[in-house]
C-alpha cells in the first residue's frame, strides 16, 4: 500500500492520535513490504549452467522466479574461434518453450567488433557467437518465460 506523506507545519499540524497512527501505519506497512521482498528473493530457484567443454566457463547467476528464467553474467572461453559454438547446457525445468537469444557485448577492444550473441534452444543447448579471436567473453542478460 502506498504511503501518503503528511506535511507537518509547526504550530498548524495537530499532534493527535490520528496523525501519529497514520505515521505508525506507514512504518508498519514498510516493514511488511520489506518482508515480502525478502520472501520473494528467497523463493527463487537457482540452477547451474553446465559447460560441455572445459575451455568454456560461465560466471554469473541463473535462476527461476515467478515463471521466468534469468541468466545474467558472461560466457568465457580461453581460446575462442570466430563463429558459433554450442558449449553450454541449461538443465531440464529451466529451458525456454521457444528459442530465445540476445545480441551481446564482447570484450574485443582490438577490432571494435563488440557484438556477439547467445542463443538458447528448447532442448537446453546454449550457443555462443564469438565475432573475433580477440573476443574471449560474451556478456549477457537474458530473461524468458517457462510457464
SULGIHU-V337784 format. One line per field, one symbol per residue. psi: psi as a letter, one per 40 degrees, with the letter a starting at -180 (. if undefined). burial: I if it has 24 or more other ideal C-beta (glycine too) atoms within 12 Angstrom, else O. A space follows every 50 residues. Layout:
# SULGIHU-V337784
psi->???
burial->???
This chain:
# SULGIHU-V337784
psi->hihhhhhhhhedhhgidddddddddddddddddddddddddeeihiihhh heheeiihhaihihhfeihhhhaihihdgiihahhheihhiieeiidiii aiiiiifhedefgehaihhhideehhhhhhdieeheihhihhhiie.
burial->OOOOOOOOOOOOOOOOOOOOOOOOOOOOOOOOOOOOOOOOOOOOOOIOIO OOOOOIIIOIOIIIOOOOIIIOIIIIIOOIOOOOIOIIIIOOOIIIOOOI IIOIOIIIOOOOOOOIIIIIOOOIIIIIIIIIOOIIIIIIOIOIOIO
